[in-house]
Amino acid sequence: MPLMETREIQTLEELDDIAGDILNRKVSPNRAHVLALSGDLGAGKTAFVKRLAKKLGINEEITSPTFVVMKSYEIPSHAQFKTLTHIDAYRIESEDEMRVLGFAALCADPLQLIAVEWPERIPSCIPEGAHPIGITLEGNMRSVTF
């Protein structure tokens, strides 16, 4: 397992540096890059995906896909990724719902960068090699482990 790093941040803007660092890490050339985002409601999971999208040059407004479960965004110019897929598994009641969404095919596509909020709701769907990112909020301080 790769070495995990934890950073303490006070503002959501500080997620920019973390998103950039994650994008600069070595990724598998033959499958999607999956980020498994864990944290309580309001911890900053969607805020992280917004910052990640900004780093990727996506100009569309990023909103939580809580009710639609999955949203995809075209990445205009990146050396490896062509699509950012944002999944919110909070309302998933059965892992079979991920099959219906075509999640396995997404995970097999090396041009995909997939951010999954609430991965603990669909543990058997999260591929081996996914990159866990944990965000906790205490007062005005966030702790981000990746």
Backbone torsions as a table, in degrees:
resi	resn	phi	psi	omega
1	MET	NA	134.8	-179.4
2	PRO	-65.5	156.0	179.0
3	LEU	-65.8	131.2	-180.0
4	MET	-92.4	149.0	178.9
5	GLU	-123.4	143.3	175.8
6	THR	-123.1	133.0	176.6
7	ARG	-125.1	139.7	174.9
8	GLU	-97.0	129.0	179.6
9	ILE	-131.8	154.5	179.7
10	GLN	-110.5	-20.8	-179.1
11	THR	-126.9	153.8	177.7
12	LEU	-66.5	-26.2	177.9
13	GLU	-60.1	-29.3	179.3
14	GLU	-67.9	-13.1	174.8
15	LEU	-67.8	-20.9	178.6
16	ASP	-56.1	-47.9	-178.5
17	ASP	-64.6	-40.0	179.8
18	ILE	-66.3	-44.1	177.8
19	ALA	-59.2	-43.6	178.5
20	GLY	-62.6	-42.8	178.9
21	ASP	-62.9	-40.0	179.7
22	ILE	-66.7	-41.2	178.7
23	LEU	-65.3	-26.9	-178.7
24	ASN	-84.8	-6.2	-179.9
25	ARG	-77.0	156.7	-179.9
26	LYS	-64.1	134.6	178.6
27	VAL	-122.4	159.3	179.6
28	SER	-70.4	131.1	-179.1
29	PRO	-78.7	-9.4	-173.0
30	ASN	-119.0	14.2	175.6
31	ARG	-157.7	169.7	179.7
32	ALA	-64.1	156.1	175.0
33	HIS	-98.9	114.8	-174.8
34	VAL	-109.6	126.4	175.5
35	LEU	-106.3	121.2	-178.6
36	ALA	-101.6	103.8	-172.8
37	LEU	-96.2	113.0	179.3
38	SER	-111.8	148.6	177.5
39	GLY	159.4	157.8	179.7
40	ASP	-65.0	166.6	173.4
41	LEU	-55.8	132.4	178.1
42	GLY	81.8	3.2	-177.9
43	ALA	-71.0	-30.1	179.2
44	GLY	127.2	18.2	-179.2
45	LYS	-64.1	-50.5	179.1
46	THR	-66.8	-36.5	176.6
47	ALA	-59.5	-38.9	177.4
48	PHE	-63.3	-45.3	-179.4
49	VAL	-62.8	-37.2	176.4
50	LYS	-60.5	-43.3	-179.5
51	ARG	-68.3	-38.5	177.0
52	LEU	-61.9	-46.4	179.4
53	ALA	-60.7	-41.4	178.5
54	LYS	-60.6	-44.0	178.5
55	LYS	-61.6	-30.2	-178.9
56	LEU	-86.0	-0.1	178.4
57	GLY	82.0	15.9	178.4
58	ILE	-80.9	123.7	-177.3
59	ASN	-97.3	-10.8	178.4
60	GLU	-66.0	152.0	175.5
61	GLU	-72.6	128.5	179.6
62	ILE	-95.5	123.1	177.0
63	THR	-125.4	158.6	-180.0
64	SER	-65.1	131.0	178.0
65	PRO	-86.7	34.3	-175.6
66	THR	-51.5	-46.3	-174.5
67	PHE	-90.2	-24.2	177.9
68	VAL	-99.8	-6.7	177.8
69	VAL	72.8	-43.2	-173.6
70	MET	-141.7	136.2	173.6
71	LYS	-133.9	143.6	178.0
72	SER	-121.7	146.0	-177.9
73	TYR	-132.9	133.4	177.2
74	GLU	-73.4	132.8	176.7
75	ILE	-93.1	118.5	-172.3
76	PRO	-64.8	-38.1	-175.3
77	SER	-159.3	104.9	177.4
78	HIS	-146.9	145.7	-177.0
79	ALA	-61.7	-31.9	-177.1
80	GLN	-119.4	-44.0	-170.5
81	PHE	-95.7	141.2	176.8
82	LYS	-112.0	-21.5	-177.0
83	THR	-139.7	135.6	169.5
84	LEU	-103.1	120.1	177.2
85	THR	-110.4	125.0	-176.9
86	HIS	-110.8	120.0	-178.3
87	ILE	-119.9	134.2	174.6
88	ASP	-116.8	107.2	-175.8
89	ALA	-89.4	9.0	-176.1
90	TYR	-56.0	-40.4	-177.1
91	ARG	-95.0	4.1	178.3
92	ILE	-69.0	126.3	-179.6
93	GLU	-100.2	-21.0	-179.8
94	SER	-144.4	138.3	179.3
95	GLU	-62.6	-19.7	177.3
96	ASP	-62.2	-26.1	177.2
97	GLU	-60.9	-30.1	179.0
98	MET	-70.3	-32.2	176.3
99	ARG	-63.3	-44.4	179.8
100	VAL	-60.5	-34.5	179.1
101	LEU	-76.2	-8.4	-178.5
102	GLY	76.5	30.5	-175.4
103	PHE	-61.7	-39.5	-179.2
104	ALA	-61.9	-40.8	178.5
105	ALA	-65.8	-39.5	176.7
106	LEU	-59.8	-44.0	-177.6
107	CYS	-66.6	-23.0	179.7
108	ALA	-85.7	-8.1	-175.7
109	ASP	-92.5	110.2	-177.5
110	PRO	-68.0	-7.7	178.1
111	LEU	-89.6	0.3	-178.2
112	GLN	-96.4	136.6	164.8
113	LEU	-113.5	117.8	-173.2
114	ILE	-116.0	124.4	176.0
115	ALA	-109.7	117.9	-177.7
116	VAL	-112.3	115.2	172.6
117	GLU	-86.0	143.7	-179.9
118	TRP	63.0	48.3	-179.3
119	PRO	-62.9	-22.1	179.5
120	GLU	-66.9	-14.3	177.1
121	ARG	-79.5	-19.3	-176.9
122	ILE	-135.7	53.2	-170.4
123	PRO	-58.3	-38.4	-177.6
124	SER	-75.1	-11.7	178.3
125	CYS	-86.1	-25.2	-176.7
126	ILE	-73.3	120.8	-175.1
127	PRO	-69.6	151.5	173.4
128	GLU	-60.0	138.4	-178.8
129	GLY	93.7	-1.4	175.4
130	ALA	-63.0	151.7	-177.5
131	HIS	-100.4	109.9	179.8
132	PRO	-73.8	137.9	174.5
133	ILE	-132.2	118.7	179.2
134	GLY	-109.5	133.2	179.3
135	ILE	-125.8	125.0	175.6
136	THR	-121.8	150.0	-179.5
137	LEU	-126.0	124.9	175.1
138	GLU	-134.0	112.1	-175.4
139	GLY	64.8	-123.5	177.8
140	ASN	-106.2	15.1	-177.7
141	MET	-111.7	129.9	174.9
142	ARG	-108.1	144.2	173.9
143	SER	-116.4	124.1	-178.0
144	VAL	-117.9	120.8	179.5
145	THR	-112.8	127.7	-179.3
146	PHE	-147.4	NA	NA
